[in-house]
Amino acid sequence: MAHDEATDVLIDCRSVWKVFGDRSGEAIRAIAERGLGKQEVLREYNCVVGVSEASIQVRRGEIFCIMGLSGSGKSTLIRLLNRLIEPSLGQVLVKGRDIAAMDAAALRDTRARHIGMVFQSVALLPQRNVLENAAFGLEVQGVPKDERNRAAEVALDKVGLSDWKLRYPSELSGGMQQRVGLARALTSDPEIILMDEPFSALDPLIRRQLQDEFRQLTKDLGKSAVFITHDLDEAIRIGDRIAIMKDGVIIQTGTAEEIVMNPADQYVADFVAGISRLHLVKAHSVMVPVAEWPGEAGGLPRCAADADIDALIGRITENGSDAVAVTEADRVVGVVTIRNLLLGVRGEPDARAA
């Protein structure tokens, strides 16, 4: 069934700016009228541009990662999405409604019912047990104790902490505390979850485990998520799409495969240089269109258009052939050669590839 595209965009961030400083109003006018950049704003008005002309759309059921180094503006941007910070310019629409136009009651309701947030510092209440911490958001909303505890128990079960509900935060590992934070966000059953570097302080093994669990849980529950990280590997592991930020500006937005194969500039190219392409780059990105293939493709071993490079290497080595035919709906649409594979491993699409 076709969906209305507008209803499938849960967060629509339109040309948003955030300028910090006593003269931010003057700076914004100068940006609008004179097109000033970040350095000029700092020099002329002593104001800091935290986010510059940011536009993103987060679709229903999507995990959208915002990646950047410290000071890139990513944490400022995520706080603009639920108006923890007021935008200086531009619009943020949540489910079609401009959150800057909401009064205090409407904003509280939107945050309580539609948007859950998990920070790097999960900030559990030490004097309350796990169940009470998970139920805290509903308690603030005035939900009766039995009802909020039932919802919290369901959320704790989803994150694998049912047996720990009567324990206290001091008895939990860092990874378990982050699970409680996620359960607290899930208890009110929001459509959107905002995650600000939630796993960055954890050991690598626990971190990878939670990344996988978070992605699977988000998909199973049909949630949308915005996930902030400074780690491109984490963004690739979790995200359906990724926005890369630098100096408050979104440099490039796309799938991991699009960004790795076609970096927008040298900054992005340097970021993706060390990323393994084996499971990231797919046949459709490295194939030569069948119309441009000089030989006969009918006798070649076949693979699907979404087969990754690792699978393609397997097909070629199993069959002892020099190429693989790429199919869509049982129709050959292209051919991948050993040369194509080598270029794909390097993240360099063949000039002839579609």
N, C-alpha and C positions, 0 to 999 in steps of 0.2 A: 504494500500500500504506500502511495506517495505521501510525503510529509510536506507541510508548508515550511519553507526554509526559515521564515521568521520565527516560528514556534520552536524550531530546532536549535536556535541560538539562545542560550540561557544567559550568557554575559556578552554584551556588546560594548566594547571600550572604544570610543571614537575621538581620536586626536587629543588625547588627554595630556595635560601638562601639570606638573607640580613644581612650584618655585618656592623655596624657603628663604625668608629674610624679611626685615622690617619694611623694605621698599618693594615687596613682591608685586603689589598692584601696579606700580610704575613699570617694573620689569616686564610684566605680562603685556602691558600696553605697548612697550617698545618691541617685544617679540612679535606681537600681532602686526604692528605698523611698519617696523623697520627690519624684521626678519633676523633679529639678533640671535647669535648662538650662545652656547653655554659659557664660553670664556669671556665674551663681551658683556654678558649679564653679570658675571662675577666682578669684572673690572669696573663697569659703569655704575652698578647698583649694589654691589656687595651682597648679591643674592646667589643662592645655589640652586641650579636646575636639577631637581631629583629625577624627574621624568619629562621627556621631551617628545611631544607629538606621537604618543603611543596609541596604536590601534590594534586590537586583537578581538577575535570572536571565539568564544568557547561554546562548542556545540553539545547538544544533549548526548550523554553517554561517553563523552570524550575526556581523556586525561591530557591536559594541556600543560606542558612544562615551560617555565620561564627560567632560562639559564644565563648566568653571568658571574663575573668575579665580584669580589667585595667592592662596594661603591658603584656598581653598575646601574642601580636603581630598581632592581628586581623586587626587593622587599617593600620599597615604597609603592611600587605598582600594585602589588597584591593587596596592600592596605587601602588603596583607592577603590578596589573592587567591591568592598563592603563598607566604604566610607568611614573607616577608622581614621583616615586622613581625607580632608576636603580637597577636591581637585581645584587647581587654579584656573584651568581652562579646559574645555572639552566636556564630553558626556560619558557617563557610565550607566548603561541600561542593564538592569537585572530582570529577566523575564519580560522585557519590553518596557519597563518602568524606569524612569530617570531617578536614580537614588538621591541625587542632589536636590530634587524637588520634594522629597518625602519629608513630612514633619517627624518629630522625634518618635511618636508612637508607631507610625508606619515603618520607620527605619528599624526600630526594635523588633517589630513583628517580622520584617523581612529577614533580619539576622537570625531570629529565633527559629523561624519555620523553614527558611529556604537555604541558608548558608551556614555551614559548620566550619570552624577554623581550628587548625592544629599548628602550634608554634614549635620552634626548635626546643625552647624551654617549656616543657609541657605544663608546668605550674600546677601540679596536683596539690590539693589541700591536705597537709600532713596529718591533721587530727581526724580526718574522715577516711573511712575504709574505701576499698576499690568500688564497691557498689554505689556508695554515696557520692564519690567523685564522678562516676559515670552518669549519675542521675542529676548532677548539680545544675545543668542547663535547664532542665525541665522544672527543677525546684524554683529557680529564678523566675520562670514563667508562671509559677503558681499552680502547677499541676499537682493533684493530690499524691500523697506519698506512695500508696499502693500502685497507682498507675505509672508513676515515674520509675519506680523500682522494677516493675515488669518490663518496661521499655529498656531500662538499663541492663537487665539480665539478658534480654535478647541480644543487645549490642555486644555485651561481654562474651556471649557464646560465639558470636561471629568472629571475634578477634582471639578466641581460644583462651579466655581467662575466666570461664565459669567457676573453676575450682578455686579461684583466688579472690572471689568477690568480698570476702570478709577480712582479707588481709589489708595492711596499711602500706602506703607508698614506700616507707622506709624498708619494707621487706621485699621490695621488687627490684629486679635488675633494670638497667636503663632501657633495654628493649621492651620490657614488660610495661614500664611506665609510659612509653610512647604508645603502646597498645591501648592502655587505659585512656590516653588522650584521644586516640582515634575513636574508641568506644563512646566517649563523652560527646564527640562531634556527631556520631551516628545515632545517638539515642533519640534526638529530636527528628530523625528521619529526613535530613535536608536533601534537596536535589543537588546541591553544589557543596563541595568540600574544598576549602582553601588550605594548603599545606605549605608552611614556610620553613624550609630546610629541616624537616622533622627528624631525619635520620643522621644528620651530619656529625653528631657527637658520638655516634655509636661505633663499636668495633666493626671492621670490614665484613666479617662473616655474618654477624647479626644484621648488619645494614642490608646486605644483599638478600637475606631471608625476608626482612620486613618489606623491602622493595617489591619482591615477588608476591608476598602476601597482600600488600596494599593494592597492587595492580589487579590481582585476581578477585579480591573482595569488591573493589570498585566496579569491575565489570559484571560480577555476579549480581550485584545489587542495582545495576543500571544507573549508578551515580555519575555526575560530571565532576571533574576535579581540576584545580589549578595547583601545580606543584612547583615550588621554587627550589632551585638547587644551584650550586656553583660547580657541579661535577657533571661533565658532558656524558660520561658513562652512565651515571644515574638517570639523566634525562632520556637517554636512548633506551635504557632498560624499562623505564616506566611509561614514557610519553607516547601518545598517538601523534601529536605534533609538538614542535619545539620552537620557542622564540628565543633568539640569542640577543642579549642586551650588552651595550657598552656605553658608558658615560651618559646614562639616562635614555639612550636611543635604542629602539629595536632594530638591529642590523639585518636580521633575516628570520623569516618564519617558514616552517615547512615540516615535512616528515623527516625522520632521521636520515632516511635514504636520500631524499632530495638535498638535504644540507651537506651530507658527505660527498655526494656526487657532483653537486653544483654549488660550492661555497660562494657566497655573495661577494666576499672580498678577502684580502690576505689575512685579516684578523680571524675570520671564521675558518679559513683554510688551515691556519696554524693550530686552531683548536682541534680540528678533526684529523690532523695529521697522524696521530697515534692510534686512531680507532680501527679495530679489526672490521674488515668488510665482509668476512665469510658468511655471517648470518644476517647481515644488514642489507646488502645490495642484492637485488632480485634480477631474474632473467630479463624482464622487460626493459631494464635500464641499460643492459649491456649487449643486447642482441642487435644483429643487423636485420633490418626488415627483409622479409622473404623476397620481395620484389627486387631487392638489390643484391640478392645472393646469386652468384653465377652458376652454382652447381645444382644438383637435384637433391631436394631436402626430404623427399618421401622415404628414403631408406635409412635416415638417421634415427638414432634413439631419441625419444621424446621426453619433454618435461613441461610442467605448467609455467605460465608466465610469472607466477609469484614464487617459483622455486629459487632458493638463495644460492650463492656461489658455492657453498659447501656441497649442496645437493647436486649442482651442475658438475662439479669436479668428480663426484661419485659416479654420476651417469657416464661421463667420458672414460674414466678409468675402468669401470665395470665392462664397458662395451668395446674398449680399445679403439674408439673412433676419434676423429679429430674435431668433431662438432656435435651439437645437440640441436634438434628442432624444437622450437618453442611453440606451444599450442594454447589457443583460447577457444573454448566451446568446440573441441575436436578439430579445429582448423589451424593449420600451421601459419603462424604470423611472423616468424623470424627464426634466425639461426644464431647460436652462440658458438664461437670458435675458441680454441685455446688462447689465441691472442686476446679475444674479448675478455676471457676469464682473468688473464694476467692484468689487463687494464683495469678491470673491475676490482681486483684485489688492491690495486694502487689508488682506487677511487677516481679513475680517469676514464670516462665513457668514450668508446670509439666514436670518432667524428661522424661515422655513418650510422651510428645507433639512433633509434627513434627517441 
